[in-house]
Structure formats: structure tokens, C-alpha cells
Amino acid sequence: MKEFKTIEPRATENRKVLMEIEQKTGLNLKLISPQILSRLNMLSNGSEILKDELHAMDLALGFFKFYEKQEFPFSVEEKRTILLGSLLSDIGKTGPSDASEKLSASILNMYKVDKHFNIHTTDIHAFLNEFLNEKQKEYTSALNTININGDMKMSEFFHLHAKWTLDILKRGKGVPYDTIVAAASHHILEGENPAGVIKLSRAAKMVILLDKYDARRRRGMVTHQAAIDWLKDRIEEKTTNTAEKEEFLELILKMDTAFQNSNIYDSGAKINNGEYLG
């Protein structure tokens, strides 16, 4: 996997945040391969994607804080998995692990388009024509090098990032395996299971739920209760295993209590509060 030389790892405006993440998760970022860090830094440059992941981490930290004195503990390892899984879940939006820097930048620019359209009926050709017209020829050519053509629906294209997340994190070094699985499984409710997970850990479930909740609240612009109701309906519809469903619903109930009775969602939790990891 290539390291992008024009992107200096950790030398961005998010360096302070990354250092705080390092402190709170107990993971030494120096042990993570430069290839992974260069992708993470690519997300931070001119993109809202890393900010989204940091916001999900804020939600998790606030959740831990809310329950720290109650009988609903997460282990240090689970907290670490949830925080890092949330942080790394969208690293695949920079494309496949063996993508050139140019291809990676093209793919990321497509993911950065924040417009409302029907992803199930719109194909790549129509998407590029509508939103990235001046780059359409260039991007089409770049995508063809990895056998993605213009008639692929955007829903399928967008879901590829879960597979690419798994590929990037597995081929790099320094990220714990349980975190890799949690990060790559965040679209499992949409049928994307690149890691072939049979039973999700509780930490992986939290990564999924925080991702969906945050997306409904901020991108879908719905209320807390509407987001919680949507999560419940989604789990009832998509989860067939009774034990898995019960654990998902228990976590949603805990999220409901934590997020509706506090200002967690409005202000987030302070990342630099080390007590959240116990």
C-alpha cells in the first residue's frame, strides 16, 4: 500500500486533535503505518468527513461519561474499539489501498459531494455530469482503471468504502483487529459485510449505531426521537438473530436515555477529558 508523499502525515490542522485521540485511546499513532496516516490526513484536508468521525467520537465520549457511574460499563478495550472504529470507519472513502494518489483524490472528491439526490437511481455518469462536470472525463478515466464504469449506481459506489476501509486497515499496521472489524462493519445493516462477520461485538454495534444516529441527526436533520425510532425500525427490519437484535435494542435504549436528557448532541463531549477511558 502506497504512502502519499505530498501529504505529510500528522502535519495538518488536525494534528492536535490526533494527538488528543492518541492520548485518550491509548494507541500510539507512531506505531500505525504512514500509509494509513496519510489516508487519514487526506480526509482532514478540505473535507468534512474527518469532522464527522470526530463528532461520532464526541458522542461516544459523552455516552461513556453519562454512564460512568451507573451499572452499564464498557471495558477500556471496548471504549478504545468504539472510538477508533468511529474514527477510521470512513478511511475507505480515499479509495482502494493500492490506489494512486490521483485516483484516491478523485474518489474522495466524489464522496465529498454533499447534495441530496437519489443514490439508488443515479449512476456515476449522471452524478459526475451533475455535480463534477468539469472533472467528468478525468474521473471516469480514473475509475475505469479499477473496473468501475459509469453505469454503476451511486448506492453501490458509496458502499464500496466499507470494503476499502477493511483493505486499507488490514494492509497497514498498528490498528487492532477488533477495531478493523468494527470500522469495516459500519454498513452491515445495508448488507455490506466485507469482514465476513458472523457475530458483531457490542463495541462494533455501538460504532454502527453512533454512525447511523449522527447521520440521521445532522445530515437527515431529524429530531432525537425520530432518529431513535428510525434506528429501532432498522434493527427490527434488518436483524434476524434474536440475541443480536436484543443487544442492539438495549444499546439504542441506553443511547435514547443519554442523548435526550443531556446536551451531548448539541455540544459533544470534550475529547481532552481523559477520565472517559477510566
VEXVEX-871150 format. One record per residue: residue number from 1; x, y, z of N, C-alpha, C in turn. Coordinates in steps of 0.1 Angstrom, whole numbers, m for minus. Layout:
<atoms>
ATOM:pos:nX:nY:nZ:caX:caY:caZ:cX:cY:cZ
ATOM:NUM:X:Y:Z:X:Y:Z:X:Y:Z
...
</atoms>
This chain:
<atoms>
ATOM:pos:nX:nY:nZ:caX:caY:caZ:cX:cY:cZ
ATOM:1:8:m12:0:0:0:0:9:12:0
ATOM:2:5:22:m8:13:34:m10:11:45:1
ATOM:3:22:51:4:21:63:12:21:75:3
ATOM:4:12:85:5:11:96:m4:22:107:0
ATOM:5:32:108:m7:43:117:m3:40:131:m2
ATOM:6:30:136:m9:27:150:m9:18:154:3
ATOM:7:14:143:11:6:146:23:14:142:35
ATOM:8:19:152:42:28:149:53:20:143:65
ATOM:9:22:131:69:14:125:80:15:134:93
ATOM:10:3:137:98:2:144:111:5:159:110
ATOM:11:9:164:98:13:178:97:1:186:91
ATOM:12:m11:185:97:m22:192:93:m28:200:104
ATOM:13:m39:207:102:m46:215:112:m52:205:123
ATOM:14:m53:193:119:m59:183:129:m49:176:138
ATOM:15:m36:180:137:m26:173:144:m29:173:159
ATOM:16:m33:184:165:m36:185:179:m47:175:182
ATOM:17:m57:174:174:m68:165:176:m64:151:176
ATOM:18:m55:148:166:m50:134:165:m41:131:177
ATOM:19:m34:140:183:m26:138:195:m35:135:207
ATOM:20:m46:142:207:m56:140:218:m62:126:217
ATOM:21:m65:122:205:m71:109:202:m61:99:207
ATOM:22:m49:101:203:m38:91:207:m38:90:222
ATOM:23:m39:101:229:m38:100:244:m50:93:250
ATOM:24:m62:96:244:m74:90:250:m77:76:247
ATOM:25:m72:71:235:m74:58:231:m63:48:236
ATOM:26:m52:54:239:m41:46:244:m33:39:232
ATOM:27:m37:44:220:m30:38:208:m19:48:204
ATOM:28:m7:43:202:4:51:198:4:52:183
ATOM:29:0:64:178:m1:67:164:12:65:156
ATOM:30:23:66:163:36:63:157:38:49:153
ATOM:31:30:40:159:30:26:155:21:22:143
ATOM:32:13:32:139:4:30:128:12:33:115
ATOM:33:10:25:105:18:27:93:15:41:87
ATOM:34:26:47:81:24:60:74:13:60:63
ATOM:35:12:48:57:2:47:47:m12:50:52
ATOM:36:m15:44:64:m28:47:70:m30:61:74
ATOM:37:m19:67:80:m20:81:85:m21:90:73
ATOM:38:m15:87:62:m16:96:51:m30:97:45
ATOM:39:m37:85:46:m51:85:42:m60:93:52
ATOM:40:m57:91:64:m64:99:75:m62:114:73
ATOM:41:m50:118:70:m48:132:68:m54:137:55
ATOM:42:m55:128:45:m62:132:33:m76:135:36
ATOM:43:m83:128:45:m96:131:48:m98:144:55
ATOM:44:m87:148:62:m88:161:70:m85:173:62
ATOM:45:m80:171:50:m77:183:41:m88:187:32
ATOM:46:m95:197:35:m106:202:27:m118:193:27
ATOM:47:m120:186:37:m131:176:37:m138:177:51
ATOM:48:m151:175:51:m159:174:63:m159:160:69
ATOM:49:m154:150:62:m155:136:65:m149:133:79
ATOM:50:m136:138:81:m130:136:93:m137:142:105
ATOM:51:m142:154:102:m150:161:113:m162:153:117
ATOM:52:m168:146:107:m180:137:110:m175:126:119
ATOM:53:m164:120:117:m159:109:125:m155:114:139
ATOM:54:m149:126:140:m146:132:153:m159:135:161
ATOM:55:m169:139:154:m182:141:160:m188:128:166
ATOM:56:m187:117:159:m191:105:164:m183:100:176
ATOM:57:m170:104:176:m162:101:188:m167:109:200
ATOM:58:m171:122:197:m176:131:208:m188:124:214
ATOM:59:m197:119:205:m209:113:210:m206:101:219
ATOM:60:m196:93:215:m192:81:222:m186:86:236
ATOM:61:m178:96:236:m172:100:248:m183:106:258
ATOM:62:m193:113:253:m204:118:261:m212:106:266
ATOM:63:m214:96:258:m221:84:262:m214:77:274
ATOM:64:m201:75:272:m193:69:283:m194:77:296
ATOM:65:m193:91:295:m194:99:306:m207:98:313
ATOM:66:m218:98:305:m232:97:311:m233:85:320
ATOM:67:m228:73:315:m230:61:322:m218:56:331
ATOM:68:m208:65:333:m197:61:341:m199:57:355
ATOM:69:m210:63:361:m213:60:375:m225:51:376
ATOM:70:m230:45:365:m241:36:365:m237:22:361
ATOM:71:m246:13:363:m243:m1:360:m244:m5:345
ATOM:72:m237:2:337:m236:m1:323:m222:2:318
ATOM:73:m213:m6:323:m199:m3:320:m194:m8:306
ATOM:74:m186:m1:300:m178:m6:289:m164:m8:293
ATOM:75:m157:m18:289:m143:m20:293:m135:m10:285
ATOM:76:m122:m8:290:m113:1:284:m111:m4:269
ATOM:77:m110:m17:267:m108:m22:253:m120:m19:244
ATOM:78:m132:m20:250:m144:m17:242:m145:m2:238
ATOM:79:m141:6:248:m141:21:245:m131:24:234
ATOM:80:m120:18:235:m110:20:225:m114:16:211
ATOM:81:m121:5:211:m126:0:198:m137:9:192
ATOM:82:m146:14:201:m156:23:197:m151:36:191
ATOM:83:m141:42:199:m135:54:195:m128:53:182
ATOM:84:m119:43:181:m111:42:169:m119:37:157
ATOM:85:m129:28:160:m137:23:149:m145:35:143
ATOM:86:m150:44:151:m157:56:146:m147:65:138
ATOM:87:m135:66:143:m126:75:137:m122:70:123
ATOM:88:m120:56:122:m114:50:110:m125:45:100
ATOM:89:m137:45:103:m148:38:95:m149:44:81
ATOM:90:m145:56:79:m147:62:66:m133:64:58
ATOM:91:m123:58:64:m110:59:57:m110:54:43
ATOM:92:m119:44:40:m121:38:27:m126:48:17
ATOM:93:m131:60:21:m135:70:11:m124:76:4
ATOM:94:m112:72:7:m100:76:m1:m97:65:m12
ATOM:95:m105:55:m13:m103:45:m23:m96:33:m19
ATOM:96:m93:24:m29:m86:11:m26:m72:14:m20
ATOM:97:m67:4:m13:m54:5:m6:m43:7:m16
ATOM:98:m44:2:m29:m34:3:m39:m36:14:m49
ATOM:99:m46:23:m45:m49:34:m55:m37:44:m55
ATOM:100:m35:50:m67:m26:61:m68:m31:73:m61
ATOM:101:m22:82:m58:m27:94:m51:m37:102:m59
ATOM:102:m36:102:m72:m45:109:m81:m59:102:m81
ATOM:103:m59:89:m82:m72:81:m81:m78:83:m68
ATOM:104:m70:82:m57:m76:84:m43:m82:98:m42
ATOM:105:m76:108:m47:m81:122:m46:m94:123:m54
ATOM:106:m95:116:m65:m107:116:m74:m119:110:m66
ATOM:107:m116:98:m61:m127:91:m53:m131:99:m41
ATOM:108:m122:105:m34:m125:113:m22:m134:125:m26
ATOM:109:m131:131:m37:m139:143:m41:m153:139:m45
ATOM:110:m155:127:m49:m169:122:m52:m176:120:m39
ATOM:111:m169:115:m29:m176:113:m16:m178:126:m9
ATOM:112:m171:136:m12:m172:149:m6:m184:157:m11
ATOM:113:m190:153:m22:m202:160:m27:m214:158:m17
ATOM:114:m218:169:m11:m229:168:m1:m242:174:m6
ATOM:115:m248:167:m15:m260:171:m22:m271:160:m20
ATOM:116:m283:164:m20:m294:154:m19:m298:150:m33
ATOM:117:m297:136:m35:m301:130:m48:m304:116:m45
ATOM:118:m311:109:m54:m315:95:m53:m303:86:m56
ATOM:119:m296:81:m46:m284:73:m49:m288:59:m55
ATOM:120:m300:55:m54:m304:42:m60:m307:43:m75
ATOM:121:m311:54:m79:m314:56:m94:m304:63:m102
ATOM:122:m295:71:m95:m285:79:m101:m272:70:m103
ATOM:123:m267:70:m116:m255:63:m118:m243:72:m118
ATOM:124:m231:67:m118:m219:75:m117:m219:85:m128
ATOM:125:m222:81:m141:m222:91:m152:m231:103:m149
ATOM:126:m243:101:m145:m252:112:m142:m247:120:m130
ATOM:127:m242:113:m120:m236:120:m108:m225:130:m112
ATOM:128:m216:125:m120:m204:133:m124:m209:145:m133
ATOM:129:m218:142:m142:m224:152:m151:m231:163:m143
ATOM:130:m237:160:m132:m245:169:m124:m236:177:m115
ATOM:131:m227:170:m108:m220:177:m97:m205:179:m99
ATOM:132:m199:172:m108:m185:174:m111:m182:174:m126
ATOM:133:m190:181:m132:m190:181:m147:m176:184:m153
ATOM:134:m169:194:m147:m156:198:m153:m146:187:m151
ATOM:135:m148:177:m142:m139:166:m140:m144:153:m145
ATOM:136:m155:153:m152:m162:141:m155:m153:131:m164
ATOM:137:m146:136:m174:m138:128:m182:m126:123:m174
ATOM:138:m120:131:m166:m108:127:m158:m112:116:m148
ATOM:139:m123:118:m141:m127:109:m131:m132:96:m137
ATOM:140:m139:97:m148:m144:84:m155:m132:76:m159
ATOM:141:m122:82:m164:m110:75:m169:m103:69:m157
ATOM:142:m102:76:m146:m95:71:m133:m103:59:m128
ATOM:143:m116:60:m127:m124:49:m122:m123:36:m131
ATOM:144:m122:38:m144:m121:27:m153:m108:19:m150
ATOM:145:m98:25:m144:m86:17:m141:m88:7:m130
ATOM:146:m99:8:m122:m102:m2:m112:m115:m8:m115
ATOM:147:m119:m8:m128:m130:m15:m133:m144:m10:m128
ATOM:148:m144:3:m125:m157:9:m122:m162:17:m133
ATOM:149:m173:14:m139:m178:22:m151:m190:31:m147
ATOM:150:m193:39:m157:m203:49:m155:m217:45:m152
ATOM:151:m221:32:m155:m234:28:m152:m236:22:m138
ATOM:152:m226:22:m130:m227:17:m116:m236:27:m109
ATOM:153:m245:23:m101:m254:32:m93:m246:37:m81
ATOM:154:m249:49:m78:m241:56:m67:m243:49:m54
ATOM:155:m254:42:m51:m255:35:m39:m245:24:m38
ATOM:156:m242:17:m49:m232:7:m49:m218:13:m48
ATOM:157:m216:24:m54:m203:31:m53:m200:35:m39
ATOM:158:m210:41:m33:m208:46:m19:m205:35:m9
ATOM:159:m212:24:m11:m210:12:m2:m196:6:m4
ATOM:160:m189:9:m15:m176:3:m17:m166:7:m6
ATOM:161:m169:19:0:m159:24:10:m157:15:22
ATOM:162:m167:6:25:m166:m3:37:m155:m14:33
ATOM:163:m156:m19:21:m146:m28:16:m132:m22:16
ATOM:164:m131:m10:11:m118:m3:10:m113:0:24
ATOM:165:m122:3:34:m117:6:47:m110:m7:53
ATOM:166:m117:m18:51:m111:m31:55:m97:m33:49
ATOM:167:m97:m31:36:m84:m34:28:m73:m25:33
ATOM:168:m76:m12:35:m65:m2:40:m60:m6:53
ATOM:169:m69:m9:63:m65:m11:76:m58:m25:78
ATOM:170:m63:m35:70:m56:m48:71:m42:m47:65
ATOM:171:m40:m40:54:m27:m40:48:m18:m30:54
ATOM:172:m23:m21:63:m14:m13:71:m10:m20:84
ATOM:173:m5:m12:93:0:m18:105:m4:m9:117
ATOM:174:m6:m15:129:m8:m8:141:m22:m6:146
ATOM:175:m32:m10:138:m46:m9:142:m51:m23:147
ATOM:176:m56:m24:160:m60:m37:165:m71:m43:156
ATOM:177:m71:m56:155:m80:m63:146:m95:m61:150
ATOM:178:m98:m60:163:m112:m58:166:m117:m44:162
ATOM:179:m108:m34:161:m111:m21:156:m113:m21:141
ATOM:180:m105:m29:134:m106:m31:120:m120:m36:116
ATOM:181:m124:m47:123:m137:m53:120:m148:m43:123
ATOM:182:m147:m36:135:m158:m26:138:m159:m15:128
ATOM:183:m147:m10:123:m147:1:114:m153:m4:100
ATOM:184:m149:m16:96:m154:m21:83:m168:m26:83
ATOM:185:m174:m27:95:m188:m33:95:m198:m22:97
ATOM:186:m195:m10:96:m204:1:100:m216:2:90
ATOM:187:m216:m5:79:m227:m5:69:m233:m19:68
ATOM:188:m231:m27:79:m236:m41:78:m251:m41:77
ATOM:189:m258:m31:82:m273:m31:81:m278:m29:67
ATOM:190:m269:m23:59:m272:m22:45:m267:m34:36
ATOM:191:m262:m44:43:m258:m56:36:m243:m57:33
ATOM:192:m236:m47:37:m222:m46:34:m214:m52:46
ATOM:193:m208:m64:44:m201:m71:55:m188:m76:49
ATOM:194:m179:m67:46:m166:m71:39:m157:m80:48
ATOM:195:m159:m79:61:m150:m87:70:m156:m101:73
ATOM:196:m168:m103:67:m175:m116:69:m178:m119:83
ATOM:197:m183:m109:91:m186:m110:105:m199:m119:107
ATOM:198:m198:m129:116:m209:m137:119:m217:m131:131
ATOM:199:m209:m127:141:m215:m122:153:m208:m109:156
ATOM:200:m215:m98:157:m209:m85:160:m206:m83:175
ATOM:201:m195:m78:178:m192:m74:192:m201:m63:196
ATOM:202:m202:m61:210:m210:m50:215:m204:m36:210
ATOM:203:m191:m36:210:m184:m24:206:m187:m21:191
ATOM:204:m187:m31:183:m189:m29:168:m204:m24:167
ATOM:205:m213:m29:175:m227:m24:174:m228:m10:177
ATOM:206:m220:m5:187:m220:9:191:m215:18:179
ATOM:207:m204:13:173:m199:21:161:m210:22:151
ATOM:208:m217:12:148:m228:12:138:m239:22:142
ATOM:209:m243:21:155:m254:29:159:m251:44:160
ATOM:210:m239:47:165:m234:61:165:m233:67:151
ATOM:211:m228:59:142:m227:63:128:m241:67:122
ATOM:212:m251:58:125:m264:60:119:m271:71:126
ATOM:213:m270:72:139:m277:82:147:m272:96:143
ATOM:214:m259:97:142:m253:110:138:m257:114:124
ATOM:215:m257:104:115:m261:107:101:m276:112:101
ATOM:216:m285:106:108:m299:110:108:m301:124:114
ATOM:217:m293:126:125:m295:139:132:m289:151:124
ATOM:218:m278:149:118:m271:160:112:m274:161:97
ATOM:219:m273:150:90:m275:150:76:m290:149:73
ATOM:220:m297:141:80:m311:139:78:m319:150:85
ATOM:221:m313:158:94:m319:169:101:m332:165:108
ATOM:222:m332:153:114:m344:149:122:m341:151:137
ATOM:223:m352:150:144:m351:151:159:m345:139:165
ATOM:224:m341:140:178:m336:129:185:m345:117:185
ATOM:225:m358:120:188:m368:109:188:m369:102:175
ATOM:226:m370:110:164:m371:104:151:m359:96:147
ATOM:227:m347:100:152:m335:92:149:m335:79:157
ATOM:228:m340:79:169:m341:67:177:m351:58:172
ATOM:229:m363:63:168:m373:55:162:m368:48:149
ATOM:230:m361:56:141:m356:50:128:m346:39:131
ATOM:231:m337:41:141:m328:30:145:m335:17:149
ATOM:232:m345:19:157:m353:7:162:m359:0:150
ATOM:233:m365:8:141:m372:1:130:m361:m6:121
ATOM:234:m350:1:119:m339:m5:111:m334:m18:117
ATOM:235:m332:m19:130:m328:m31:136:m339:m42:135
ATOM:236:m351:m39:138:m362:m48:136:m363:m54:122
ATOM:237:m360:m46:113:m361:m50:99:m349:m58:94
ATOM:238:m337:m54:98:m325:m60:92:m319:m71:101
ATOM:239:m322:m72:113:m315:m81:122:m325:m93:125
ATOM:240:m320:m105:121:m329:m117:123:m325:m125:136
ATOM:241:m312:m124:140:m308:m131:151:m313:m125:164
ATOM:242:m321:m132:172:m327:m127:184:m318:m121:194
ATOM:243:m307:m128:197:m298:m122:207:m291:m110:202
ATOM:244:m287:m109:189:m281:m97:183:m291:m86:183
ATOM:245:m303:m89:180:m314:m78:180:m316:m72:194
ATOM:246:m316:m81:204:m318:m76:218:m307:m67:222
ATOM:247:m295:m71:219:m283:m63:223:m283:m49:216
ATOM:248:m287:m49:203:m288:m37:195:m299:m28:202
ATOM:249:m310:m34:205:m321:m26:211:m318:m21:225
ATOM:250:m311:m29:232:m306:m24:246:m297:m12:244
ATOM:251:m288:m12:235:m279:m1:233:m286:11:228
ATOM:252:m296:9:219:m304:21:215:m312:27:226
ATOM:253:m317:19:235:m324:24:247:m315:32:256
ATOM:254:m302:27:257:m293:35:265:m289:48:258
ATOM:255:m288:48:245:m285:60:237:m296:70:239
ATOM:256:m309:65:238:m320:73:239:m320:81:253
ATOM:257:m317:74:264:m317:80:277:m306:90:278
ATOM:258:m294:86:273:m282:95:274:m284:108:266
ATOM:259:m289:106:253:m288:118:244:m301:127:246
ATOM:260:m312:122:251:m323:130:252:m323:138:265
ATOM:261:m316:134:275:m316:140:288:m303:148:291
ATOM:262:m296:151:280:m284:159:282:m281:167:270
ATOM:263:m270:175:270:m267:183:259:m256:176:251
ATOM:264:m254:163:252:m244:156:245:m244:159:230
ATOM:265:m256:158:224:m256:160:209:m253:174:205
ATOM:266:m258:184:213:m256:198:210:m242:202:211
ATOM:267:m235:198:221:m222:204:223:m211:193:222
ATOM:268:m214:180:223:m204:170:223:m197:169:236
ATOM:269:m188:160:237:m180:159:249:m166:164:246
ATOM:270:m159:168:256:m146:173:254:m136:161:251
ATOM:271:m129:161:240:m120:150:237:m109:150:246
ATOM:272:m105:161:252:m93:162:260:m96:158:275
ATOM:273:m108:152:277:m111:148:291:m107:133:293
ATOM:274:m95:131:298:m90:117:299:m98:108:307
ATOM:275:m106:113:317:m113:104:326:m123:95:318
ATOM:276:m127:98:306:m136:90:299:m132:75:296
ATOM:277:m119:73:296:m114:60:294:m110:53:308
ATOM:278:m114:59:318:m112:52:331:m98:52:336
</atoms>
